[in-house]
């Protein structure tokens, strides 16, 4: 299986930088796995959108997958109280 290229929106990169260091490490480790498996077992497809969500504690990671270009783009990484706003 070919690996996917990970892209991150500038806004998501800023959100990642703002996370507590322990959570940031966990999120980075989890996101790194998306390159090999963009649709892991615990992924949830968001209804009405072509976006997916994985969760690391209280921090959902929203991302999109482009199978044709083999890319995974991180869109949002926020606390669950703020992510869907």
RAKA-V723913 format. One record per helix or strand of 2 or more residues. SS is the DSSP state (A for helix, B for strand). FROM is the first residue (numbers start at 1). LEN is the number of residues. If there is no record, write none. Layout:
BEGIN
ss	from	len
SS	FROM	LEN
SS	FROM	LEN
END
This chain:
BEGIN
ss	from	len
B	5	4
A	10	8
A	21	15
B	44	2
B	52	5
B	59	8
B	71	9
END
